[in-house]
Amino acid sequence: MIFGFTFSCLLLGGGWFYLSKGIYSNVIALLSGYTLVEINVYALWMPVGFIGILIWIFCGFITALIYGKKVNTVWSDKTERLLHRLIGLFGILGLVFAIAMYQWLGSELKARGYIYCEGESSLSAMGKHEVYMKPVCDNAYYEANR
């Protein structure tokens, strides 16, 4: 049980931290005036949207430690519904955050003179990666500074 919790926390918490740090790094790169800014659009919901799942895992672990049983035998249906609504609420808040952050990033990139490089942007299993460069889109420059 402790191994499962530790693994879940490391995997999910580490993924949440890594993606949140990536978004923070993008904002710092934008504000610092780097010549290349690469944004993972689909990961913008992660910093807020994933908190509900982390709360659910933490509550489940604490409940299992206190009662020594599986949480589905301890939690009532009302508690389950409350936690599922909490996950949904954070998911929706994450989407709102992602939309607002994308709009803010777009306006800041435009205001600071960045241009969208369609040829350098990509779509992968990890999301849509948009590349913005300043002042020109140059494939050789992108490859050298990646």
Buried (B, 14 or more C-beta within 10 A) or exposed (E): EEEEBEEBBEEBBEEBEEBBEBBEEBBEBBEEEBBBBBBBBBBBBBBBBBBBBBBBBBBBBEBBEEEEEEBEEBBEEEEEEEBEEBBEEBBBBBBEBBEEBBEEBBEBBEEEEBBBBEEBBEEEEEBEBBBBBBEEBEEEBBEEEE
